[in-house]
Amino acid sequence: MNALAQGGPGPWVLFVPLVWAVVVIGVVTVARRAGWRRGRDPRLHGGGPDEHSPLALLGHRFAAGEIDEDEYWRRLTVLEEQFGRRADDPKERRR
């Protein structure tokens, strides 16, 4: 007896493509969550400053209460002169 001659393959014909679709979607999801990004610059896509940059460290010290507001602004001015913020920085356009 041939199963195809008895009424077709039935709904099981969708099982194999469905399994492959789940596998492909799973691999892409895992790759994206692991940090794989093709052709993206984190500075342009909201990645923000590096966690160990002088500006970020200054912000952490201010948030922790190690320095007061006056010292924060004084040091921030010096750091921005030295490291500068880019004119095409999307965060600066919003201000």
N, CA, C and O atoms as a MOPAC input file, in Angstrom:
PM7 MOZYME 1SCF
protein

 N      0.82400 1    -1.17900 1     0.00000 1
 C      0.00000 1     0.00000 1     0.00000 1
 C      0.87200 1     1.24600 1     0.00000 1
 O      1.82400 1     1.36900 1     0.77000 1
 N      0.52900 1     2.12700 1    -0.85100 1
 C      1.23900 1     3.39600 1    -0.96600 1
 C      0.42800 1     4.47100 1    -0.22800 1
 O     -0.74900 1     4.67000 1    -0.52900 1
 N      1.04500 1     5.15900 1     0.72800 1
 C      0.34300 1     6.15400 1     1.53900 1
 C     -0.10800 1     7.34000 1     0.69300 1
 O     -1.14800 1     7.93600 1     0.97200 1
 N      0.65900 1     7.69000 1    -0.33500 1
 C      0.28400 1     8.82500 1    -1.17800 1
 C     -0.94900 1     8.51700 1    -2.02500 1
 O     -1.70500 1     9.42700 1    -2.36500 1
 N     -1.15500 1     7.27100 1    -2.36100 1
 C     -2.31400 1     6.89900 1    -3.17000 1
 C     -3.58100 1     6.81600 1    -2.33400 1
 O     -4.67500 1     6.73200 1    -2.89300 1
 N     -3.46600 1     6.83800 1    -1.02600 1
 C     -4.61600 1     6.70000 1    -0.14000 1
 C     -5.25300 1     8.03200 1     0.26000 1
 O     -6.16900 1     8.03500 1     1.08200 1
 N     -4.81700 1     9.12700 1    -0.27100 1
 C     -5.41400 1    10.41600 1     0.08400 1
 C     -4.37700 1    11.50700 1     0.29500 1
 O     -4.68900 1    12.55400 1     0.86200 1
 N     -3.18100 1    11.28300 1    -0.14100 1
 C     -2.15500 1    12.31800 1    -0.01700 1
 C     -1.35000 1    12.19400 1     1.26900 1
 O     -1.62500 1    11.33900 1     2.11000 1
 N     -0.38000 1    13.03800 1     1.40400 1
 C      0.51200 1    12.95100 1     2.55100 1
 C     -0.12200 1    13.46700 1     3.84400 1
 O      0.39100 1    13.18900 1     4.92800 1
 N     -1.19900 1    14.19300 1     3.75500 1
 C     -1.86300 1    14.68200 1     4.95000 1
 C     -1.13700 1    15.87500 1     5.55800 1
 O     -0.27700 1    16.47800 1     4.91800 1
 N     -1.48400 1    16.20800 1     6.78300 1
 C     -0.88600 1    17.39300 1     7.41100 1
 C      0.57900 1    17.21900 1     7.78600 1
 O      1.24800 1    18.20300 1     8.10000 1
 N      1.09900 1    15.98500 1     7.76300 1
 C      2.48700 1    15.75200 1     8.12700 1
 C      3.47200 1    16.34700 1     7.12400 1
 O      4.65600 1    16.48400 1     7.43100 1
 N      3.00200 1    16.70000 1     5.93600 1
 C      3.89200 1    17.28200 1     4.93500 1
 C      4.41200 1    18.65300 1     5.40600 1
 O      5.45100 1    19.10500 1     4.92600 1
 N      3.72500 1    19.30500 1     6.31200 1
 C      4.16200 1    20.60100 1     6.83800 1
 C      5.15000 1    20.46800 1     7.99200 1
 O      5.76500 1    21.45800 1     8.38700 1
 N      5.31100 1    19.29200 1     8.52900 1
 C      6.14500 1    19.09200 1     9.71200 1
 C      7.62300 1    19.40000 1     9.44400 1
 O      8.24800 1    20.11400 1    10.22700 1
 N      8.18700 1    18.88100 1     8.36400 1
 C      9.61600 1    19.07300 1     8.08400 1
 C      9.94200 1    20.54000 1     7.83400 1
 O     10.90100 1    21.03200 1     8.42800 1
 N      9.20200 1    21.28100 1     6.98600 1
 C      9.51900 1    22.71600 1     6.83600 1
 C      9.32900 1    23.49600 1     8.13500 1
 O     10.06800 1    24.44400 1     8.40300 1
 N      8.35600 1    23.10900 1     8.93300 1
 C      8.13700 1    23.77900 1    10.20400 1
 C      9.31900 1    23.56300 1    11.15300 1
 O      9.73900 1    24.49800 1    11.83500 1
 N      9.84900 1    22.36400 1    11.20100 1
 C     11.01000 1    22.07600 1    12.04300 1
 C     12.20700 1    22.89100 1    11.57400 1
 O     12.92500 1    23.45000 1    12.40300 1
 N     12.44000 1    22.97100 1    10.27000 1
 C     13.56000 1    23.75500 1     9.74800 1
 C     13.38000 1    25.23700 1    10.04800 1
 O     14.35500 1    25.92000 1    10.36200 1
 N     12.17400 1    25.74300 1     9.96000 1
 C     11.91800 1    27.15400 1    10.27900 1
 C     12.23500 1    27.43200 1    11.74600 1
 O     12.83800 1    28.45700 1    12.06400 1
 N     11.83600 1    26.53200 1    12.64000 1
 C     12.13600 1    26.70400 1    14.06800 1
 C     13.63800 1    26.66500 1    14.31000 1
 O     14.15000 1    27.44200 1    15.11700 1
 N     14.35000 1    25.78200 1    13.63000 1
 C     15.79700 1    25.68800 1    13.79500 1
 C     16.47500 1    26.98100 1    13.33200 1
 O     17.33200 1    27.51400 1    14.03700 1
 N     16.10100 1    27.48100 1    12.16700 1
 C     16.71500 1    28.70600 1    11.63100 1
 C     16.42000 1    29.89500 1    12.53800 1
 O     17.32500 1    30.67100 1    12.84300 1
 N     15.18700 1    30.05100 1    12.97100 1
 C     14.82000 1    31.15500 1    13.85500 1
 C     15.57000 1    31.04100 1    15.18700 1
 O     16.01000 1    32.04900 1    15.73900 1
 N     15.71300 1    29.83900 1    15.69100 1
 C     16.46100 1    29.63600 1    16.93500 1
 C     17.92200 1    30.01700 1    16.80700 1
 O     18.47500 1    30.66100 1    17.69900 1
 N     18.55700 1    29.62700 1    15.70500 1
 C     19.97100 1    29.95800 1    15.49600 1
 C     20.15000 1    31.47100 1    15.36400 1
 O     21.08100 1    32.03100 1    15.94200 1
 N     19.28400 1    32.13100 1    14.62100 1
 C     19.38100 1    33.57800 1    14.46000 1
 C     19.16500 1    34.28500 1    15.79400 1
 O     19.87500 1    35.24100 1    16.10600 1
 N     18.20800 1    33.83600 1    16.57400 1
 C     17.94200 1    34.45000 1    17.88000 1
 C     19.12500 1    34.28800 1    18.81600 1
 O     19.51600 1    35.24500 1    19.48500 1
 N     19.69500 1    33.11200 1    18.87700 1
 C     20.85400 1    32.88100 1    19.74000 1
 C     22.04100 1    33.72500 1    19.28300 1
 O     22.74900 1    34.29700 1    20.11200 1
 N     22.26300 1    33.80800 1    17.97900 1
 C     23.38200 1    34.59900 1    17.45800 1
 C     23.20600 1    36.08000 1    17.78600 1
 O     24.17300 1    36.74800 1    18.15200 1
 N     21.99200 1    36.59700 1    17.65900 1
 C     21.75800 1    38.01200 1    17.95400 1
 C     21.90900 1    38.30500 1    19.43100 1
 O     22.45600 1    39.34500 1    19.79700 1
 N     21.44100 1    37.41900 1    20.28300 1
 C     21.56600 1    37.64300 1    21.72400 1
 C     23.00300 1    37.47600 1    22.19800 1
 O     23.38300 1    38.02600 1    23.23200 1
 N     23.79000 1    36.73500 1    21.46500 1
 C     25.19100 1    36.55300 1    21.82300 1
 C     26.03800 1    37.74300 1    21.40700 1
 O     27.22500 1    37.79100 1    21.72700 1
 N     25.46300 1    38.69300 1    20.71000 1
 C     26.18600 1    39.90200 1    20.36000 1
 C     26.60400 1    39.98600 1    18.91100 1
 O     27.31500 1    40.91900 1    18.53900 1
 N     26.19900 1    39.06900 1    18.09800 1
 C     26.58500 1    39.10600 1    16.69100 1
 C     25.74300 1    40.13800 1    15.97800 1
 O     24.52600 1    39.99300 1    15.86600 1
 N     26.39600 1    41.18200 1    15.49600 1
 C     25.71400 1    42.22900 1    14.75400 1
 C     26.56700 1    42.54800 1    13.53200 1
 O     27.69800 1    43.01700 1    13.66200 1
 N     26.04400 1    42.30400 1    12.39300 1
 C     26.79800 1    42.54000 1    11.17600 1
 C     26.64200 1    43.98900 1    10.74300 1
 O     25.52500 1    44.45700 1    10.52400 1
 N     27.75300 1    44.69600 1    10.61900 1
 C     27.76300 1    46.03500 1    10.07500 1
 C     27.14600 1    47.10000 1    10.96100 1
 O     26.62400 1    48.09200 1    10.45200 1
 N     27.19100 1    46.92100 1    12.26600 1
 C     26.62800 1    47.93000 1    13.16000 1
 C     27.73600 1    48.56300 1    13.98500 1
 O     28.62900 1    47.88500 1    14.49300 1
 N     27.65200 1    49.87600 1    14.10300 1
 C     28.55400 1    50.61400 1    14.96700 1
 C     27.78500 1    50.96000 1    16.22600 1
 O     26.80000 1    51.69400 1    16.14300 1
 N     28.18800 1    50.46400 1    17.39800 1
 C     27.40100 1    50.69500 1    18.60800 1
 C     27.25000 1    52.17100 1    18.96100 1
 O     26.27900 1    52.55100 1    19.61500 1
 N     28.19800 1    53.00900 1    18.53900 1
 C     28.07500 1    54.43600 1    18.83400 1
 C     26.94100 1    55.06800 1    18.06000 1
 O     26.35900 1    56.05200 1    18.51700 1
 N     26.61200 1    54.52800 1    16.89300 1
 C     25.55600 1    55.10100 1    16.06800 1
 C     24.19000 1    54.52600 1    16.38200 1
 O     23.17900 1    55.11100 1    15.99400 1
 N     24.13000 1    53.40600 1    17.06900 1
 C     22.86400 1    52.73100 1    17.33200 1
 C     22.51600 1    52.70700 1    18.81100 1
 O     21.92500 1    51.74000 1    19.29100 1
 N     22.87200 1    53.74600 1    19.53000 1
 C     22.47000 1    53.83800 1    20.92100 1
 C     23.24800 1    52.94200 1    21.85700 1
 O     22.76900 1    52.62900 1    22.94800 1
 N     24.42900 1    52.52400 1    21.46200 1
 C     25.22700 1    51.70000 1    22.34400 1
 C     25.74100 1    52.47500 1    23.54100 1
 O     26.09000 1    51.89500 1    24.56900 1
 N     25.78400 1    53.78800 1    23.40100 1
 C     26.21600 1    54.63100 1    24.49500 1
 C     27.71600 1    54.61200 1    24.66800 1
 O     28.43200 1    53.92300 1    23.94100 1
 N     28.18600 1    55.37600 1    25.64000 1
 C     29.63000 1    55.42600 1    25.86600 1
 C     30.14600 1    54.12000 1    26.44700 1
 O     29.40700 1    53.34400 1    27.05200 1
 N     31.41000 1    53.90900 1    26.24800 1
 C     32.05500 1    52.72700 1    26.80500 1
 C     31.95700 1    52.77900 1    28.32700 1
 O     32.08100 1    53.85100 1    28.91900 1
 N     31.73900 1    51.65300 1    28.95000 1
 C     31.56800 1    51.58300 1    30.39700 1
 C     32.80400 1    52.08400 1    31.14000 1
 O     32.69200 1    52.54100 1    32.27800 1
 N     33.96800 1    52.00700 1    30.52300 1
 C     35.20900 1    52.40700 1    31.17500 1
 C     35.74200 1    53.72800 1    30.63000 1
 O     36.90200 1    54.06700 1    30.86700 1
 N     34.92100 1    54.47200 1    29.90900 1
 C     35.36600 1    55.76500 1    29.40300 1
 C     35.41500 1    56.75600 1    30.55000 1
 O     34.71900 1    56.57800 1    31.55000 1
 N     36.22100 1    57.79000 1    30.42500 1
 C     36.30400 1    58.78800 1    31.49700 1
 C     34.96300 1    59.44900 1    31.80700 1
 O     34.66700 1    59.73300 1    32.96800 1
 N     34.15600 1    59.69400 1    30.78600 1
 C     32.84500 1    60.31200 1    31.02300 1
 C     31.92500 1    59.38100 1    31.81300 1
 O     31.20400 1    59.82600 1    32.70600 1
 N     31.95200 1    58.09900 1    31.48300 1
 C     31.11800 1    57.13800 1    32.20200 1
 C     31.59000 1    56.97300 1    33.64600 1
 O     30.77100 1    56.89100 1    34.56200 1
 N     32.90200 1    56.92500 1    33.84900 1
 C     33.42800 1    56.78800 1    35.20600 1
 C     33.08700 1    58.01200 1    36.05000 1
 O     32.78700 1    57.88400 1    37.23700 1
 N     33.13300 1    59.19800 1    35.44300 1
 C     32.74900 1    60.40800 1    36.15900 1
 C     31.27800 1    60.34800 1    36.56300 1
 O     30.92000 1    60.71600 1    37.68200 1
 N     30.43800 1    59.88900 1    35.66000 1
 C     29.02000 1    59.75100 1    35.97400 1
 C     28.77600 1    58.75900 1    37.09500 1
 O     27.91300 1    58.98700 1    37.94300 1
 N     29.51600 1    57.67000 1    37.11400 1
 C     29.37500 1    56.67300 1    38.18500 1
 C     29.81500 1    57.25100 1    39.52900 1
 O     29.18000 1    57.00800 1    40.55600 1
 N     30.90900 1    58.01900 1    39.51300 1
 C     31.37600 1    58.62400 1    40.76800 1
 C     30.36200 1    59.62400 1    41.30300 1
 O     30.13100 1    59.69700 1    42.51000 1
 N     29.76000 1    60.39400 1    40.40400 1
 C     28.74500 1    61.36500 1    40.84200 1
 C     27.52100 1    60.63600 1    41.38900 1
 O     26.96900 1    61.02800 1    42.41700 1
 N     27.10200 1    59.58700 1    40.70800 1
 C     25.92600 1    58.83200 1    41.15500 1
 C     26.17600 1    58.14600 1    42.49800 1
 O     25.25500 1    57.99100 1    43.30000 1
 N     27.40500 1    57.74300 1    42.73800 1
 C     27.72900 1    57.07200 1    44.00100 1
 C     27.92500 1    58.06100 1    45.14700 1
 O     28.04900 1    57.65400 1    46.30300 1
 N     27.95500 1    59.36000 1    44.83500 1
 C     28.12100 1    60.37100 1    45.87600 1
 C     29.56400 1    60.63900 1    46.23500 1
 O     29.82900 1    61.28400 1    47.25000 1
 N     30.50500 1    60.16600 1    45.44000 1
 C     31.92200 1    60.40000 1    45.72600 1
 C     32.31600 1    61.85000 1    45.47100 1
 O     33.21500 1    62.37100 1    46.13100 1
 N     31.64600 1    62.51100 1    44.51500 1
 C     31.93200 1    63.91500 1    44.21100 1
 C     30.62200 1    64.68900 1    44.23100 1
 O     29.55500 1    64.12300 1    43.99200 1
 N     30.70500 1    65.98400 1    44.51600 1
 C     29.49800 1    66.80100 1    44.54600 1
 C     29.19600 1    67.35200 1    43.14800 1
 O     29.94800 1    67.12300 1    42.20100 1
 N     28.09300 1    68.07500 1    43.03900 1
 C     27.63000 1    68.54200 1    41.72900 1
 C     28.58900 1    69.54600 1    41.10400 1
 O     28.83600 1    69.49800 1    39.89900 1
 N     29.13000 1    70.45400 1    41.91100 1
 C     30.05600 1    71.45700 1    41.36600 1
 C     31.29700 1    70.79700 1    40.77900 1
 O     31.74500 1    71.14700 1    39.68700 1
 N     31.84200 1    69.84500 1    41.51300 1
 C     33.03000 1    69.15200 1    41.01500 1
 C     32.69700 1    68.32600 1    39.77300 1
 O     33.50100 1    68.23000 1    38.84600 1
 N     31.49200 1    67.72600 1    39.76600 1
 C     31.06800 1    66.95300 1    38.59000 1
 C     31.06000 1    67.83300 1    37.34800 1
 O     31.62700 1    67.45400 1    36.32300 1
 N     30.42000 1    69.01300 1    37.42300 1
 C     30.31900 1    69.88400 1    36.24500 1
 C     31.68300 1    70.42500 1    35.83600 1
 O     31.96200 1    70.56600 1    34.64500 1
 N     32.53100 1    70.72700 1    36.80800 1
 C     33.87400 1    71.23300 1    36.48600 1
 C     34.67500 1    70.16700 1    35.74300 1
 O     35.31300 1    70.45000 1    34.72900 1
 N     34.63500 1    68.94400 1    36.25800 1
 C     35.38800 1    67.85900 1    35.60300 1
 C     34.76700 1    67.48000 1    34.25900 1
 O     35.48300 1    67.15100 1    33.31300 1
 N     33.43600 1    67.52600 1    34.17700 1
 C     32.77800 1    67.20600 1    32.91600 1
 C     33.18200 1    68.18800 1    31.82800 1
 O     33.40500 1    67.79300 1    30.68300 1
 N     33.27800 1    69.47000 1    32.17900 1
 C     33.69600 1    70.48400 1    31.20700 1
 C     35.09800 1    70.18300 1    30.69000 1
 O     35.35500 1    70.26900 1    29.48900 1
 N     35.99800 1    69.83100 1    31.59500 1
 C     37.37500 1    69.52000 1    31.19200 1
 C     37.40700 1    68.28000 1    30.30400 1
 O     38.09700 1    68.26200 1    29.28500 1
 N     36.66700 1    67.25000 1    30.68300 1
 C     36.66100 1    66.01800 1    29.89200 1
 C     36.04600 1    66.23300 1    28.51400 1
 O     36.52200 1    65.67400 1    27.52600 1
 N     34.99600 1    67.03700 1    28.44600 1
 C     34.37400 1    67.28500 1    27.13900 1
 C     35.30100 1    68.08500 1    26.23700 1
 O     35.28700 1    67.90100 1    25.02000 1
 N     36.10500 1    68.96600 1    26.81300 1
 C     37.08800 1    69.69000 1    26.00300 1
 C     38.15400 1    68.74500 1    25.47900 1
 O     38.61200 1    68.87300 1    24.34300 1
 N     38.54500 1    67.79100 1    26.32000 1
 C     39.61300 1    66.87200 1    25.93100 1
 C     39.10100 1    65.77600 1    25.00800 1
 O     39.70300 1    65.51600 1    23.96700 1
 N     38.00700 1    65.13300 1    25.37200 1
 C     37.49600 1    64.00800 1    24.59400 1
 C     36.42100 1    64.45500 1    23.62200 1
 O     36.26700 1    63.87200 1    22.54900 1
 N     35.68500 1    65.47900 1    23.99000 1
 C     34.67500 1    66.07100 1    23.12600 1
 C     33.50400 1    65.16300 1    22.83900 1
 O     33.61300 1    63.93700 1    22.86500 1
 N     32.40500 1    65.78500 1    22.57200 1
 C     31.23400 1    65.06100 1    22.08000 1
 C     31.12100 1    65.38500 1    20.61100 1
 O     31.32100 1    66.52800 1    20.20100 1
 N     30.80700 1    64.39600 1    19.82800 1
 C     30.72800 1    64.59500 1    18.38600 1
 C     29.51800 1    65.43000 1    18.04300 1
 O     28.46800 1    65.29500 1    18.67100 1
 N     29.65400 1    66.29700 1    17.04500 1
 C     28.55700 1    67.16500 1    16.64000 1
 C     27.41500 1    66.36600 1    16.03200 1
 O     26.26100 1    66.78900 1    16.10000 1
 N     27.72000 1    65.21400 1    15.43700 1
 C     26.67100 1    64.39300 1    14.83400 1
 C     26.16400 1    63.32800 1    15.79300 1
 O     25.51400 1    62.37000 1    15.37300 1
 N     26.45900 1    63.49000 1    17.09000 1
 C     25.98400 1    62.55400 1    18.10100 1
 C     24.47200 1    62.70800 1    18.24200 1
 O     24.00600 1    63.81100 1    18.52900 1
 N     23.68400 1    61.64100 1    18.05100 1
 C     22.22300 1    61.75500 1    18.12500 1
 C     21.73600 1    62.23000 1    19.48300 1
 O     20.69400 1    62.88200 1    19.56300 1
 N     22.45800 1    61.92300 1    20.55000 1
 C     22.03800 1    62.36800 1    21.87200 1
 C     22.16200 1    63.88200 1    22.00000 1
 O     21.35900 1    64.51600 1    22.68400 1
 N     23.15900 1    64.45900 1    21.34900 1
 C     23.34200 1    65.90300 1    21.42000 1
 C     22.30100 1    66.65700 1    20.61700 1
 O     21.98800 1    67.80100 1    20.94700 1
 N     21.75600 1    66.05300 1    19.57500 1
 C     20.73700 1    66.71500 1    18.75600 1
 C     19.44400 1    66.88600 1    19.51000 1
 O     18.69100 1    67.82100 1    19.23900 1
 N     19.16200 1    65.98900 1    20.46700 1
 C     17.91200 1    66.03600 1    21.20600 1
 C     17.86700 1    67.17200 1    22.22000 1
 O     16.78400 1    67.56700 1    22.65000 1
 N     19.01000 1    67.69700 1    22.60500 1
 C     19.04600 1    68.72800 1    23.64400 1
 C     18.62000 1    70.07300 1    23.12700 1
 O     18.59700 1    71.04500 1    23.88200 1

